[in-house]
Amino acid sequence: MKLRTHYVFSLGVISLVLVFLSNNFFTNFFVAAYSSILGNSLIDKVGHREMLTGRGYIPVRTPLTHTYPRSVLWGLLPTIPLAFLIHYIYGYYALVEVLVSGIIVGPTHMFLDMFTEAGVYVKKNGKWRRFALAHYKYDNPAVNGLAIFAGFILLLIAYYLTYPYYF
């Protein structure tokens, strides 16, 4: 999936989960956006390398970041500075939200990557094997559009769940 697809889908999922931790949609949205953008960018920057083939250089995923357990750690890493900032501004109030958003961003990235040709890595018999639920190209406009739409719908649901809090 394209990186912007990861951003929007993760933003929707994280915002929806954070609504159940606090009713402050705008703080949750900020935390979710920060985690989504930095977490997904880090996972893709660190977890892709270029490999020379007969057709030129192609990006290849590595098991360094594209496994479910490791994606949680890579998703948490960029939220550490935000956790200190939020703790300084709000105290312990929003600290849980920051940590939960960091935990969620990696698995949502892996979930979307399971629908691409390259899939994600799972360990089977001591070796890394790729696993994919579907084999769509990463730049398939219909699949990317569907994931972006799903993220947007989840974001709207998160907003409307906090709507009575604001009015």
C-alpha positions as CSV (number, residue, x, y, z in Angstrom):
1,M,0.0,0.0,0.0
2,K,1.1,3.6,-0.6
3,L,2.4,5.4,2.5
4,R,-0.5,8.0,2.4
5,T,-2.9,5.0,2.6
6,H,-1.1,3.9,5.7
7,Y,-1.4,7.4,7.2
8,V,-5.1,7.7,6.7
9,F,-6.1,4.2,7.7
10,S,-3.9,4.3,10.9
11,L,-5.2,7.7,11.7
12,G,-8.8,6.4,11.6
13,V,-8.1,3.2,13.6
14,I,-6.0,5.0,16.3
15,S,-8.5,7.8,16.6
16,L,-11.4,5.3,17.1
17,V,-9.5,3.3,19.7
18,L,-8.4,6.5,21.6
19,V,-12.0,7.7,21.8
20,F,-12.6,4.9,24.3
21,L,-9.8,6.1,26.5
22,S,-10.8,9.8,26.5
23,N,-13.5,12.1,25.0
24,N,-11.1,14.8,23.8
25,F,-11.3,14.1,20.1
26,F,-8.8,16.9,19.1
27,T,-6.1,15.8,21.4
28,N,-6.7,12.2,20.3
29,F,-6.6,13.3,16.6
30,F,-3.2,15.1,17.2
31,V,-1.7,12.1,18.9
32,A,-3.1,9.8,16.2
33,A,-1.8,12.0,13.4
34,Y,1.7,12.2,15.0
35,S,1.9,8.5,15.6
36,S,0.5,7.6,12.2
37,I,2.8,9.8,10.2
38,L,6.0,9.2,12.1
39,G,5.4,5.5,12.9
40,N,4.4,4.5,9.3
41,S,7.3,6.6,7.8
42,L,9.8,5.0,10.1
43,I,8.6,1.4,9.4
44,D,8.8,2.0,5.7
45,K,12.2,3.9,5.7
46,V,13.9,1.3,7.9
47,G,12.1,-1.8,6.6
48,H,12.7,-1.3,2.8
49,R,16.0,-1.8,1.0
50,E,16.8,-1.6,-2.7
51,M,17.8,-4.8,-4.5
52,L,19.4,-4.9,-8.0
53,T,17.5,-7.1,-10.4
54,G,17.5,-7.5,-14.2
55,R,14.8,-4.8,-14.3
56,G,16.9,-2.4,-12.2
57,Y,16.6,-1.5,-8.5
58,I,13.3,-2.6,-6.8
59,P,12.3,-1.9,-3.2
60,V,12.2,-5.0,-1.0
61,R,10.7,-5.4,2.5
62,T,12.8,-6.8,5.2
63,P,11.8,-8.7,8.4
64,L,13.5,-6.0,10.4
65,T,10.2,-4.1,10.5
66,H,7.6,-6.0,8.6
67,T,6.7,-8.5,11.2
68,Y,3.9,-8.0,13.7
69,P,5.9,-8.1,16.9
70,R,8.7,-5.9,15.5
71,S,6.3,-3.4,14.0
72,V,4.9,-2.7,17.5
73,L,8.4,-1.7,18.7
74,W,9.1,0.4,15.6
75,G,5.7,2.1,16.0
76,L,6.4,2.9,19.6
77,L,9.8,4.4,18.9
78,P,8.7,7.8,17.5
79,T,6.1,8.3,20.2
80,I,8.7,8.5,23.0
81,P,9.4,12.2,22.4
82,L,5.7,12.9,22.2
83,A,5.1,11.0,25.5
84,F,7.6,13.3,27.3
85,L,6.0,16.4,25.7
86,I,2.4,15.2,26.6
87,H,3.5,14.3,30.1
88,Y,5.0,17.8,30.5
89,I,1.8,19.5,29.2
90,Y,-1.0,17.3,30.5
91,G,0.6,15.2,33.2
92,Y,-0.4,11.5,33.2
93,Y,-3.7,12.4,31.5
94,A,-2.8,11.7,27.9
95,L,0.2,9.5,28.4
96,V,-1.7,6.3,28.0
97,E,-3.2,7.6,24.7
98,V,0.3,8.2,23.3
99,L,1.5,4.8,24.3
100,V,-1.6,3.1,22.9
101,S,-1.3,5.0,19.6
102,G,2.3,3.9,19.3
103,I,1.4,0.2,19.9
104,I,-1.5,0.3,17.3
105,V,0.4,2.0,14.4
106,G,2.7,-0.9,13.6
107,P,0.0,-3.6,13.4
108,T,-2.3,-1.4,11.3
109,H,0.6,-1.0,8.9
110,M,1.2,-4.8,8.8
111,F,-2.6,-5.3,8.3
112,L,-2.6,-3.2,5.1
113,D,0.7,-4.8,3.9
114,M,-0.9,-8.2,4.1
115,F,-3.0,-7.2,1.1
116,T,0.0,-6.5,-1.1
117,E,2.0,-8.9,-3.2
118,A,5.0,-8.8,-0.8
119,G,2.9,-9.3,2.3
120,V,4.5,-9.4,5.7
121,Y,7.0,-11.8,7.3
122,V,6.1,-14.7,9.6
123,K,8.6,-17.2,11.1
124,K,7.9,-20.7,9.9
125,N,10.3,-23.6,10.8
126,G,12.9,-21.1,11.9
127,K,12.9,-19.2,8.6
128,W,11.2,-16.0,7.5
129,R,8.4,-16.5,5.0
130,R,6.2,-14.0,3.4
131,F,2.5,-14.1,4.1
132,A,-0.2,-12.3,2.2
133,L,-4.0,-12.4,2.3
134,A,-4.3,-11.0,-1.1
135,H,-1.8,-10.1,-3.8
136,Y,-2.7,-6.6,-4.9
137,K,0.0,-4.3,-6.3
138,Y,1.0,-1.7,-3.7
139,D,-0.1,1.1,-6.0
140,N,-3.6,-0.3,-6.9
141,P,-5.8,2.7,-6.9
142,A,-9.0,0.8,-6.0
143,V,-7.5,-1.0,-3.0
144,N,-5.7,2.1,-1.8
145,G,-8.9,4.2,-2.2
146,L,-10.9,1.6,-0.3
147,A,-8.4,1.7,2.6
148,I,-8.4,5.5,2.6
149,F,-12.2,5.5,2.6
150,A,-12.2,3.0,5.5
151,G,-9.8,5.2,7.5
152,F,-11.9,8.3,6.9
153,I,-15.1,6.5,8.0
154,L,-13.4,5.3,11.2
155,L,-12.3,8.9,11.8
156,L,-15.8,10.1,11.4
157,I,-17.1,7.5,13.7
158,A,-14.5,8.5,16.3
159,Y,-15.6,12.2,16.0
160,Y,-19.3,11.4,16.3
161,L,-18.7,9.2,19.4
162,T,-17.2,12.3,21.1
163,Y,-19.8,14.7,19.6
164,P,-22.0,14.9,22.7
165,Y,-19.0,15.8,24.7
166,Y,-18.6,19.1,22.7
167,F,-22.2,20.1,22.6
